[in-house]
Amino acid sequence: MLLGDLRYQVPARSYSVANAPRPDGQISLLVTRVPNGPTSSWVHEQLAVDSPVVLSGPYGTFVPDPQRTGPVLLLAAGSGLAPARALAEALLDAPHPRLVTLFFSARSGADAIDHTRWLDWENTRSGFRYLLTLTRDAHAPWHQWIPDLLPTALGHLTGWEVFVSGPPRFVTGCAKIAERLGAERAAVHTEEFFTEPQPWTGHPPVVTEGSVGR
Ligand SMILES: Cc1cc2nc3c(=O)[nH]c(=O)nc-3n(C[C@H](O)[C@H](O)[C@H](O)COP(=O)(O)OP(=O)(O)OC[C@H]3O[C@@H](n4cnc5c(N)ncnc54)[C@H](O)[C@@H]3O)c2cc1C
């Protein structure tokens, strides 16, 4: 979605929807505070509960292929967790749930967003697996980069559908290794943050006013 303020005082930026569609239409966004970044700072420092905002979208094609039924691998770094969370929810709640593995890369335990939720899901939702690497914590069981860990952690990815989201270098590295491990190119979906995407769709955007809840 593109998020901005009613007076257009901050630049509208892209944020991935972080939840599966809900009957009440509510959406969650997961916004990382970027130092001196105008829009993320506005969200963290000025946006109050119940404030109206301008949202347009959704845009993009980071969605599962309805023809595929095989296991799904979600590779996410940092706020790249947002679309992975939406996908995990949607895939596990689907009428024909697919096996879902979430492999999340955070810098430290403090950055491991939703850690307790994922541990809980591993125990309560069949078909869900959670792997975590803490890239700046040398004492963590896994602290390497996901592209280096994938061959030992997952092995072959033939028949898997793979979704990679996060910073561009992470996305490129993961996509390359996923293909090398056997994932079909058409089954590897990527969502790079930090660079605004090119026009996604020929349809005009739907602009709605939403409000902020916490
Ligand atoms: C398709 C897409 C989806 C996105 N989804 C999300 C999301 O769900 N959550 C989210 O927090 N951001 C997301 N982003 C990034 C977001 O659109 C903004 O770029 C970000 O919030 C920074 O905006 P800003 O105006 O505060 O700072 P800017 O002035 O735009 O950015 C300042 C600097 O921070 C870098 N940067 C941008 N985003 C991040 C980040 N998340 N972490 C570290 N450095 C960053 C930029 O490359 C730039 O160098 C997404 C971007 C794209 C293209």
The ligand as an SDF file (V2000), in Angstrom:
LIG
                    3D

 53 58  0  0  0  0  0  0  0  0999 V2000
    7.4560   -2.6210   -2.2200 C   0  0  0  0  0  0  0  0  0  0  0  0
    7.9670   -1.9940   -0.9390 C   0  0  0  0  0  0  0  0  0  0  0  0
    7.4430   -2.4130    0.2770 C   0  0  0  0  0  0  0  0  0  0  0  0
    7.9120   -1.8690    1.4640 C   0  0  0  0  0  0  0  0  0  0  0  0
    7.3860   -2.3110    2.6400 N   0  0  0  0  0  0  0  0  0  0  0  0
    7.8600   -1.8220    3.8110 C   0  0  0  0  0  0  0  0  0  0  0  0
    7.3550   -2.3060    5.0660 C   0  0  0  0  0  0  0  0  0  0  0  0
    6.4530   -3.1470    5.1270 O   0  0  0  0  0  0  0  0  0  0  0  0
    7.8820   -1.7950    6.2070 N   0  0  0  0  0  0  0  0  0  0  0  0
    8.8720   -0.8380    6.1840 C   0  0  0  0  0  0  0  0  0  0  0  0
    9.2970   -0.3980    7.2670 O   0  0  0  0  0  0  0  0  0  0  0  0
    9.3650   -0.3620    5.0160 N   0  0  0  0  0  0  0  0  0  0  0  0
    8.8760   -0.8150    3.8450 C   0  0  0  0  0  0  0  0  0  0  0  0
    9.3430   -0.3160    2.6530 N   0  0  0  0  0  0  0  0  0  0  0  0
   10.2570    0.8320    2.7100 C   0  0  0  0  0  0  0  0  0  0  0  0
    9.4070    2.1330    2.8120 C   0  0  0  0  0  0  0  0  0  0  0  0
    8.6680    2.3320    1.6170 O   0  0  0  0  0  0  0  0  0  0  0  0
   10.2550    3.3910    3.0080 C   0  0  0  0  0  0  0  0  0  0  0  0
   11.2980    3.3860    2.0550 O   0  0  0  0  0  0  0  0  0  0  0  0
   10.8510    3.5120    4.3920 C   0  0  0  0  0  0  0  0  0  0  0  0
    9.8320    3.5580    5.3900 O   0  0  0  0  0  0  0  0  0  0  0  0
   11.7070    4.7710    4.5100 C   0  0  0  0  0  0  0  0  0  0  0  0
   10.9440    5.8970    4.1830 O   0  0  0  0  0  0  0  0  0  0  0  0
   11.3170    7.3070    4.7840 P   0  0  0  0  0  0  0  0  0  0  0  0
   10.5350    8.3500    4.0420 O   0  0  0  0  0  0  0  0  0  0  0  0
   11.1830    7.3120    6.2600 O   0  0  0  0  0  0  0  0  0  0  0  0
   12.8740    7.4490    4.4800 O   0  0  0  0  0  0  0  0  0  0  0  0
   13.6230    7.5800    3.0650 P   0  0  0  0  0  0  0  0  0  0  0  0
   14.1260    8.9610    2.9350 O   0  0  0  0  0  0  0  0  0  0  0  0
   12.7700    7.0550    1.9860 O   0  0  0  0  0  0  0  0  0  0  0  0
   14.7880    6.5230    3.2960 O   0  0  0  0  0  0  0  0  0  0  0  0
   15.9660    6.8500    3.9800 C   0  0  0  0  0  0  0  0  0  0  0  0
   16.9810    5.7210    3.7720 C   0  0  0  0  0  0  0  0  0  0  0  0
   16.5870    4.5230    4.4680 O   0  0  0  0  0  0  0  0  0  0  0  0
   16.6520    3.3790    3.6120 C   0  0  0  0  0  0  0  0  0  0  0  0
   15.5430    2.5050    4.0510 N   0  0  0  0  0  0  0  0  0  0  0  0
   14.3000    2.4700    3.5450 C   0  0  0  0  0  0  0  0  0  0  0  0
   13.5400    1.5820    4.1890 N   0  0  0  0  0  0  0  0  0  0  0  0
   14.3090    1.0280    5.1400 C   0  0  0  0  0  0  0  0  0  0  0  0
   14.0720    0.0330    6.1280 C   0  0  0  0  0  0  0  0  0  0  0  0
   12.8540   -0.5980    6.2570 N   0  0  0  0  0  0  0  0  0  0  0  0
   15.0980   -0.3060    6.9640 N   0  0  0  0  0  0  0  0  0  0  0  0
   16.3220    0.2880    6.8360 C   0  0  0  0  0  0  0  0  0  0  0  0
   16.5960    1.2550    5.8940 N   0  0  0  0  0  0  0  0  0  0  0  0
   15.6020    1.6170    5.0650 C   0  0  0  0  0  0  0  0  0  0  0  0
   16.4850    3.9250    2.2330 C   0  0  0  0  0  0  0  0  0  0  0  0
   17.1330    3.0870    1.2830 O   0  0  0  0  0  0  0  0  0  0  0  0
   17.1660    5.2950    2.3080 C   0  0  0  0  0  0  0  0  0  0  0  0
   18.5500    5.1480    2.1030 O   0  0  0  0  0  0  0  0  0  0  0  0
    8.8990   -0.8560    1.4550 C   0  0  0  0  0  0  0  0  0  0  0  0
    9.4040   -0.4130    0.2230 C   0  0  0  0  0  0  0  0  0  0  0  0
    8.9630   -0.9780   -0.9530 C   0  0  0  0  0  0  0  0  0  0  0  0
    9.5080   -0.4810   -2.2440 C   0  0  0  0  0  0  0  0  0  0  0  0
  1  2  1  0
  2  3  1  0
  2 52  2  0
  3  4  2  0
  4  5  1  0
  4 50  1  0
  5  6  2  0
  6  7  1  0
  6 13  1  0
  7  8  2  0
  7  9  1  0
  9 10  1  0
 10 11  2  0
 10 12  1  0
 12 13  2  0
 13 14  1  0
 14 15  1  0
 14 50  1  0
 15 16  1  0
 16 17  1  0
 16 18  1  0
 18 19  1  0
 18 20  1  0
 20 21  1  0
 20 22  1  0
 22 23  1  0
 23 24  1  0
 24 25  2  0
 24 26  1  0
 24 27  1  0
 27 28  1  0
 28 29  2  0
 28 30  1  0
 28 31  1  0
 31 32  1  0
 32 33  1  0
 33 34  1  0
 33 48  1  0
 34 35  1  0
 35 36  1  0
 35 46  1  0
 36 37  1  0
 36 45  1  0
 37 38  2  0
 38 39  1  0
 39 40  1  0
 39 45  2  0
 40 41  1  0
 40 42  2  0
 42 43  1  0
 43 44  2  0
 44 45  1  0
 46 47  1  0
 46 48  1  0
 48 49  1  0
 50 51  2  0
 51 52  1  0
 52 53  1  0
M  END
$$$$
